[in-house]
Each structure stands twice: as structure tokens, then as C-alpha cells.
Amino acid sequence: MERLMGTAEVADLLGVSPEALRVWRHRGEGPRAFKYARRVMYRAADVEQWLETKAVPGPVESESA
């Protein structure tokens, strides 16, 4: 069975608040989610795939530069 994550775990992984993740979900901007047993859940593969779509092509410059 594939690993499932809750809102708090995904928010922590992405470095955002659970509220930001909820807003993204309602706007259709965040990782794909589904409801299971009255909880919003995320498949680890869906979160990874969503992150790949956010990757910037080419070299990434340091923020401190």
C-alpha cells in the first residue's frame, strides 16, 4: 500500500502552514488530495509529482547571493 500523509505532515514537509496548504487545495494549486475517513489525505507520490512541477529548470541561484 502506498504511503499516505495528513495535512500537517505535508505542510511540514513543504515548509508551509497547514492553512496555506488548505488554501492551495481549495484553489486547486496544491498537491492532489482526497478525503478518507473524514480526513484530507495526500499520497506521497502525488506530493512528489507536484513538487517536480514546481522545479525551476537550469541552475538555481543562492538567495544570499
Distance bins in CASP14 RR format, pairs under 12 A and 6 or more apart:
PFRMAT RR
TARGET T0000
AUTHOR 0000-0000-0000
RMODE 2
METHOD distances of the structure
MODEL  1
1 43 0 0 0 0 0 1 0 0 0 0 0
1 44 0 0 0 0 0 1 0 0 0 0 0
1 45 0 0 0 0 0 1 0 0 0 0 0
2 34 0 0 0 0 0 1 0 0 0 0 0
2 41 0 0 0 0 0 1 0 0 0 0 0
2 42 0 0 0 0 0 1 0 0 0 0 0
2 43 1 0 1 0 0 0 0 0 0 0 0
2 44 1 0 0 1 0 0 0 0 0 0 0
2 45 1 0 0 1 0 0 0 0 0 0 0
2 46 0 0 0 0 1 0 0 0 0 0 0
2 47 0 0 0 0 0 1 0 0 0 0 0
2 48 0 0 0 0 0 1 0 0 0 0 0
3 9 0 0 0 0 1 0 0 0 0 0 0
3 10 0 0 0 0 0 1 0 0 0 0 0
3 13 0 0 0 0 0 1 0 0 0 0 0
3 41 0 0 0 0 0 1 0 0 0 0 0
3 42 0 0 0 0 1 0 0 0 0 0 0
3 43 1 0 0 1 0 0 0 0 0 0 0
3 44 1 0 1 0 0 0 0 0 0 0 0
3 45 0 0 0 0 1 0 0 0 0 0 0
3 46 0 0 0 0 0 1 0 0 0 0 0
3 47 0 0 0 0 1 0 0 0 0 0 0
3 48 0 0 0 0 0 1 0 0 0 0 0
4 10 0 0 0 0 0 1 0 0 0 0 0
4 33 0 0 0 0 0 1 0 0 0 0 0
4 34 0 0 0 0 1 0 0 0 0 0 0
4 35 0 0 0 0 0 1 0 0 0 0 0
4 36 1 0 0 1 0 0 0 0 0 0 0
4 37 0 0 0 0 0 1 0 0 0 0 0
4 39 0 0 0 0 1 0 0 0 0 0 0
4 40 0 0 0 0 0 1 0 0 0 0 0
4 41 1 0 1 0 0 0 0 0 0 0 0
4 42 1 0 0 1 0 0 0 0 0 0 0
4 43 1 0 0 1 0 0 0 0 0 0 0
4 44 1 0 0 1 0 0 0 0 0 0 0
4 45 0 0 0 0 0 1 0 0 0 0 0
4 46 0 0 0 0 1 0 0 0 0 0 0
4 47 0 0 0 0 0 1 0 0 0 0 0
5 11 0 0 0 0 1 0 0 0 0 0 0
5 12 0 0 0 0 1 0 0 0 0 0 0
5 13 1 0 0 1 0 0 0 0 0 0 0
5 14 0 0 0 0 0 1 0 0 0 0 0
5 18 0 0 0 0 0 1 0 0 0 0 0
5 21 0 0 0 0 0 1 0 0 0 0 0
5 31 0 0 0 0 1 0 0 0 0 0 0
5 33 0 0 0 0 1 0 0 0 0 0 0
5 34 0 0 0 0 0 1 0 0 0 0 0
5 36 0 0 0 0 0 1 0 0 0 0 0
5 39 0 0 0 0 0 1 0 0 0 0 0
5 40 0 0 0 0 1 0 0 0 0 0 0
5 41 1 0 0 1 0 0 0 0 0 0 0
5 42 1 0 1 0 0 0 0 0 0 0 0
5 43 1 0 0 1 0 0 0 0 0 0 0
5 44 1 0 0 1 0 0 0 0 0 0 0
5 45 0 0 0 0 0 1 0 0 0 0 0
5 46 0 0 0 0 1 0 0 0 0 0 0
5 47 1 0 0 1 0 0 0 0 0 0 0
5 48 0 0 0 0 0 1 0 0 0 0 0
6 12 0 0 0 0 1 0 0 0 0 0 0
6 13 0 0 0 0 1 0 0 0 0 0 0
6 14 0 0 0 0 0 1 0 0 0 0 0
6 18 0 0 0 0 1 0 0 0 0 0 0
6 21 0 0 0 0 1 0 0 0 0 0 0
6 22 0 0 0 0 0 1 0 0 0 0 0
6 25 0 0 0 0 0 1 0 0 0 0 0
6 31 0 0 0 0 0 1 0 0 0 0 0
6 33 0 0 0 0 1 0 0 0 0 0 0
6 34 0 0 0 0 0 1 0 0 0 0 0
6 35 0 0 0 0 0 1 0 0 0 0 0
6 36 0 0 0 0 1 0 0 0 0 0 0
6 37 0 0 0 0 0 1 0 0 0 0 0
6 39 1 0 0 1 0 0 0 0 0 0 0
6 40 1 0 0 1 0 0 0 0 0 0 0
6 41 1 0 1 0 0 0 0 0 0 0 0
6 42 1 0 0 1 0 0 0 0 0 0 0
6 43 0 0 0 0 0 1 0 0 0 0 0
6 44 0 0 0 0 0 1 0 0 0 0 0
6 46 0 0 0 0 0 1 0 0 0 0 0
6 47 0 0 0 0 0 1 0 0 0 0 0
7 13 0 0 0 0 0 1 0 0 0 0 0
7 14 0 0 0 0 0 1 0 0 0 0 0
7 16 0 0 0 0 0 1 0 0 0 0 0
7 17 0 0 0 0 1 0 0 0 0 0 0
7 18 1 0 1 0 0 0 0 0 0 0 0
7 19 0 0 0 0 1 0 0 0 0 0 0
7 20 0 0 0 0 0 1 0 0 0 0 0
7 21 1 0 1 0 0 0 0 0 0 0 0
7 22 1 0 0 1 0 0 0 0 0 0 0
7 23 0 0 0 0 0 1 0 0 0 0 0
7 24 0 0 0 0 0 1 0 0 0 0 0
7 25 0 0 0 0 1 0 0 0 0 0 0
7 30 0 0 0 0 0 1 0 0 0 0 0
7 31 0 0 0 0 0 1 0 0 0 0 0
7 33 0 0 0 0 1 0 0 0 0 0 0
7 34 0 0 0 0 0 1 0 0 0 0 0
7 35 0 0 0 0 0 1 0 0 0 0 0
7 39 1 0 0 1 0 0 0 0 0 0 0
7 40 1 0 1 0 0 0 0 0 0 0 0
7 41 0 0 0 0 1 0 0 0 0 0 0
7 42 1 0 0 1 0 0 0 0 0 0 0
7 47 0 0 0 0 0 1 0 0 0 0 0
8 14 0 0 0 0 0 1 0 0 0 0 0
8 15 0 0 0 0 0 1 0 0 0 0 0
8 16 0 0 0 0 0 1 0 0 0 0 0
8 17 0 0 0 0 1 0 0 0 0 0 0
8 18 1 0 1 0 0 0 0 0 0 0 0
8 19 0 0 0 0 0 1 0 0 0 0 0
8 21 0 0 0 0 1 0 0 0 0 0 0
8 22 0 0 0 0 0 1 0 0 0 0 0
8 39 0 0 0 0 0 1 0 0 0 0 0
8 40 0 0 0 0 0 1 0 0 0 0 0
8 41 0 0 0 0 0 1 0 0 0 0 0
8 42 0 0 0 0 0 1 0 0 0 0 0
9 15 0 0 0 0 0 1 0 0 0 0 0
9 18 0 0 0 0 1 0 0 0 0 0 0
9 21 0 0 0 0 0 1 0 0 0 0 0
9 31 0 0 0 0 0 1 0 0 0 0 0
9 39 0 0 0 0 0 1 0 0 0 0 0
9 40 0 0 0 0 0 1 0 0 0 0 0
9 41 0 0 0 0 1 0 0 0 0 0 0
9 42 0 0 0 0 1 0 0 0 0 0 0
9 44 0 0 0 0 1 0 0 0 0 0 0
9 47 0 0 0 0 1 0 0 0 0 0 0
10 16 0 0 0 0 1 0 0 0 0 0 0
10 17 0 0 0 0 0 1 0 0 0 0 0
10 18 0 0 0 0 1 0 0 0 0 0 0
10 20 0 0 0 0 0 1 0 0 0 0 0
10 21 1 0 0 1 0 0 0 0 0 0 0
10 22 0 0 0 0 0 1 0 0 0 0 0
10 24 0 0 0 0 0 1 0 0 0 0 0
10 25 0 0 0 0 1 0 0 0 0 0 0
10 30 0 0 0 0 1 0 0 0 0 0 0
10 31 1 0 0 1 0 0 0 0 0 0 0
10 32 0 0 0 0 0 1 0 0 0 0 0
10 33 0 0 0 0 1 0 0 0 0 0 0
10 39 0 0 0 0 0 1 0 0 0 0 0
10 40 0 0 0 0 1 0 0 0 0 0 0
10 41 0 0 0 0 1 0 0 0 0 0 0
10 42 1 0 1 0 0 0 0 0 0 0 0
10 43 0 0 0 0 0 1 0 0 0 0 0
10 44 0 0 0 0 1 0 0 0 0 0 0
10 46 0 0 0 0 1 0 0 0 0 0 0
10 47 1 0 1 0 0 0 0 0 0 0 0
10 48 0 0 0 0 0 1 0 0 0 0 0
10 50 0 0 0 0 1 0 0 0 0 0 0
10 51 0 0 0 0 0 1 0 0 0 0 0
11 17 1 0 1 0 0 0 0 0 0 0 0
11 18 1 0 1 0 0 0 0 0 0 0 0
11 19 0 0 0 0 1 0 0 0 0 0 0
11 20 1 0 0 1 0 0 0 0 0 0 0
11 21 1 0 1 0 0 0 0 0 0 0 0
11 22 0 0 0 0 1 0 0 0 0 0 0
11 23 0 0 0 0 0 1 0 0 0 0 0
11 24 0 0 0 0 1 0 0 0 0 0 0
11 25 0 0 0 0 0 1 0 0 0 0 0
11 30 0 0 0 0 0 1 0 0 0 0 0
11 31 0 0 0 0 0 1 0 0 0 0 0
11 33 0 0 0 0 0 1 0 0 0 0 0
11 40 0 0 0 0 0 1 0 0 0 0 0
11 42 0 0 0 0 1 0 0 0 0 0 0
11 47 0 0 0 0 0 1 0 0 0 0 0
12 18 0 0 0 0 1 0 0 0 0 0 0
12 20 0 0 0 0 0 1 0 0 0 0 0
12 21 0 0 0 0 1 0 0 0 0 0 0
12 42 0 0 0 0 0 1 0 0 0 0 0
12 47 0 0 0 0 0 1 0 0 0 0 0
13 21 0 0 0 0 1 0 0 0 0 0 0
13 31 0 0 0 0 1 0 0 0 0 0 0
13 42 0 0 0 0 1 0 0 0 0 0 0
13 44 0 0 0 0 1 0 0 0 0 0 0
13 47 1 0 0 1 0 0 0 0 0 0 0
13 48 0 0 0 0 1 0 0 0 0 0 0
13 50 0 0 0 0 0 1 0 0 0 0 0
13 51 0 0 0 0 1 0 0 0 0 0 0
14 20 0 0 0 0 1 0 0 0 0 0 0
14 21 1 0 0 1 0 0 0 0 0 0 0
14 24 0 0 0 0 1 0 0 0 0 0 0
14 30 0 0 0 0 1 0 0 0 0 0 0
14 31 0 0 0 0 1 0 0 0 0 0 0
14 42 0 0 0 0 0 1 0 0 0 0 0
14 47 1 0 0 1 0 0 0 0 0 0 0
14 48 0 0 0 0 0 1 0 0 0 0 0
14 50 0 0 0 0 1 0 0 0 0 0 0
14 51 1 0 0 1 0 0 0 0 0 0 0
14 54 0 0 0 0 1 0 0 0 0 0 0
15 21 0 0 0 0 1 0 0 0 0 0 0
15 51 0 0 0 0 0 1 0 0 0 0 0
16 22 0 0 0 0 0 1 0 0 0 0 0
16 23 0 0 0 0 1 0 0 0 0 0 0
16 24 0 0 0 0 1 0 0 0 0 0 0
16 25 0 0 0 0 0 1 0 0 0 0 0
16 29 0 0 0 0 0 1 0 0 0 0 0
16 30 0 0 0 0 1 0 0 0 0 0 0
16 31 0 0 0 0 0 1 0 0 0 0 0
17 23 0 0 0 0 1 0 0 0 0 0 0
17 24 0 0 0 0 0 1 0 0 0 0 0
18 24 0 0 0 0 0 1 0 0 0 0 0
18 25 0 0 0 0 0 1 0 0 0 0 0
18 40 0 0 0 0 1 0 0 0 0 0 0
18 42 0 0 0 0 0 1 0 0 0 0 0
19 25 0 0 0 0 0 1 0 0 0 0 0
19 26 0 0 0 0 0 1 0 0 0 0 0
20 26 0 0 0 0 0 1 0 0 0 0 0
20 27 0 0 0 0 0 1 0 0 0 0 0
20 29 0 0 0 0 0 1 0 0 0 0 0
20 30 0 0 0 0 1 0 0 0 0 0 0
21 27 0 0 0 0 0 1 0 0 0 0 0
21 28 0 0 0 0 0 1 0 0 0 0 0
21 29 0 0 0 0 1 0 0 0 0 0 0
21 30 1 0 0 1 0 0 0 0 0 0 0
21 31 0 0 0 0 1 0 0 0 0 0 0
21 33 0 0 0 0 1 0 0 0 0 0 0
21 40 0 0 0 0 1 0 0 0 0 0 0
21 42 0 0 0 0 1 0 0 0 0 0 0
21 47 0 0 0 0 0 1 0 0 0 0 0
21 50 0 0 0 0 0 1 0 0 0 0 0
22 28 0 0 0 0 0 1 0 0 0 0 0
22 29 0 0 0 0 0 1 0 0 0 0 0
22 30 0 0 0 0 1 0 0 0 0 0 0
22 33 0 0 0 0 1 0 0 0 0 0 0
22 40 1 0 0 1 0 0 0 0 0 0 0
22 42 0 0 0 0 0 1 0 0 0 0 0
23 29 0 0 0 0 1 0 0 0 0 0 0
23 30 0 0 0 0 1 0 0 0 0 0 0
24 30 1 1 0 0 0 0 0 0 0 0 0
24 31 0 0 0 0 1 0 0 0 0 0 0
24 32 0 0 0 0 0 1 0 0 0 0 0
24 33 0 0 0 0 1 0 0 0 0 0 0
24 40 0 0 0 0 0 1 0 0 0 0 0
24 42 0 0 0 0 0 1 0 0 0 0 0
24 47 0 0 0 0 0 1 0 0 0 0 0
24 50 0 0 0 0 1 0 0 0 0 0 0
24 54 0 0 0 0 0 1 0 0 0 0 0
25 31 0 0 0 0 1 0 0 0 0 0 0
25 32 0 0 0 0 1 0 0 0 0 0 0
25 33 1 0 1 0 0 0 0 0 0 0 0
25 34 0 0 0 0 0 1 0 0 0 0 0
25 35 0 0 0 0 0 1 0 0 0 0 0
25 40 1 0 0 1 0 0 0 0 0 0 0
25 41 0 0 0 0 0 1 0 0 0 0 0
25 42 0 0 0 0 1 0 0 0 0 0 0
25 46 0 0 0 0 0 1 0 0 0 0 0
25 47 0 0 0 0 0 1 0 0 0 0 0
25 50 0 0 0 0 0 1 0 0 0 0 0
26 33 0 0 0 0 0 1 0 0 0 0 0
26 40 0 0 0 0 0 1 0 0 0 0 0
28 50 0 0 0 0 0 1 0 0 0 0 0
29 50 0 0 0 0 1 0 0 0 0 0 0
29 53 0 0 0 0 0 1 0 0 0 0 0
29 54 0 0 0 0 0 1 0 0 0 0 0
30 40 0 0 0 0 0 1 0 0 0 0 0
30 42 0 0 0 0 1 0 0 0 0 0 0
30 46 0 0 0 0 1 0 0 0 0 0 0
30 47 0 0 0 0 1 0 0 0 0 0 0
30 49 0 0 0 0 0 1 0 0 0 0 0
30 50 1 0 0 1 0 0 0 0 0 0 0
30 51 0 0 0 0 0 1 0 0 0 0 0
30 53 0 0 0 0 1 0 0 0 0 0 0
30 54 0 0 0 0 1 0 0 0 0 0 0
31 40 0 0 0 0 0 1 0 0 0 0 0
31 41 0 0 0 0 0 1 0 0 0 0 0
31 42 1 0 1 0 0 0 0 0 0 0 0
31 43 0 0 0 0 1 0 0 0 0 0 0
31 44 0 0 0 0 1 0 0 0 0 0 0
31 45 0 0 0 0 1 0 0 0 0 0 0
31 46 1 0 1 0 0 0 0 0 0 0 0
31 47 1 0 1 0 0 0 0 0 0 0 0
31 48 0 0 0 0 1 0 0 0 0 0 0
31 49 1 0 0 1 0 0 0 0 0 0 0
31 50 1 1 0 0 0 0 0 0 0 0 0
31 51 1 0 0 1 0 0 0 0 0 0 0
31 52 0 0 0 0 0 1 0 0 0 0 0
31 53 0 0 0 0 1 0 0 0 0 0 0
31 54 0 0 0 0 1 0 0 0 0 0 0
32 40 0 0 0 0 0 1 0 0 0 0 0
32 41 0 0 0 0 0 1 0 0 0 0 0
32 42 1 0 0 1 0 0 0 0 0 0 0
32 43 1 0 0 1 0 0 0 0 0 0 0
32 44 0 0 0 0 0 1 0 0 0 0 0
32 45 0 0 0 0 1 0 0 0 0 0 0
32 46 1 0 1 0 0 0 0 0 0 0 0
32 47 0 0 0 0 1 0 0 0 0 0 0
32 48 0 0 0 0 0 1 0 0 0 0 0
32 49 0 0 0 0 1 0 0 0 0 0 0
32 50 1 0 0 1 0 0 0 0 0 0 0
32 51 0 0 0 0 0 1 0 0 0 0 0
32 53 0 0 0 0 0 1 0 0 0 0 0
33 39 0 0 0 0 1 0 0 0 0 0 0
33 40 1 0 1 0 0 0 0 0 0 0 0
33 41 1 0 0 1 0 0 0 0 0 0 0
33 42 1 0 1 0 0 0 0 0 0 0 0
33 43 0 0 0 0 1 0 0 0 0 0 0
33 46 1 0 0 1 0 0 0 0 0 0 0
33 47 0 0 0 0 1 0 0 0 0 0 0
33 50 0 0 0 0 0 1 0 0 0 0 0
34 40 1 0 0 1 0 0 0 0 0 0 0
34 41 1 0 1 0 0 0 0 0 0 0 0
34 42 0 0 0 0 1 0 0 0 0 0 0
34 43 0 0 0 0 1 0 0 0 0 0 0
34 46 0 0 0 0 1 0 0 0 0 0 0
35 41 1 0 0 1 0 0 0 0 0 0 0
35 42 0 0 0 0 0 1 0 0 0 0 0
36 42 0 0 0 0 0 1 0 0 0 0 0
36 43 0 0 0 0 0 1 0 0 0 0 0
41 47 0 0 0 0 0 1 0 0 0 0 0
42 48 0 0 0 0 0 1 0 0 0 0 0
42 49 0 0 0 0 0 1 0 0 0 0 0
42 50 0 0 0 0 1 0 0 0 0 0 0
42 51 0 0 0 0 0 1 0 0 0 0 0
43 49 0 0 0 0 1 0 0 0 0 0 0
43 50 0 0 0 0 0 1 0 0 0 0 0
44 50 0 0 0 0 0 1 0 0 0 0 0
44 51 0 0 0 0 0 1 0 0 0 0 0
45 51 0 0 0 0 0 1 0 0 0 0 0
45 52 0 0 0 0 0 1 0 0 0 0 0
46 52 0 0 0 0 0 1 0 0 0 0 0
46 53 0 0 0 0 0 1 0 0 0 0 0
47 53 0 0 0 0 0 1 0 0 0 0 0
47 54 0 0 0 0 0 1 0 0 0 0 0
48 54 0 0 0 0 0 1 0 0 0 0 0
48 55 0 0 0 0 0 1 0 0 0 0 0
49 55 0 0 0 0 0 1 0 0 0 0 0
54 60 0 0 0 0 0 1 0 0 0 0 0
59 65 0 0 0 0 0 1 0 0 0 0 0
END
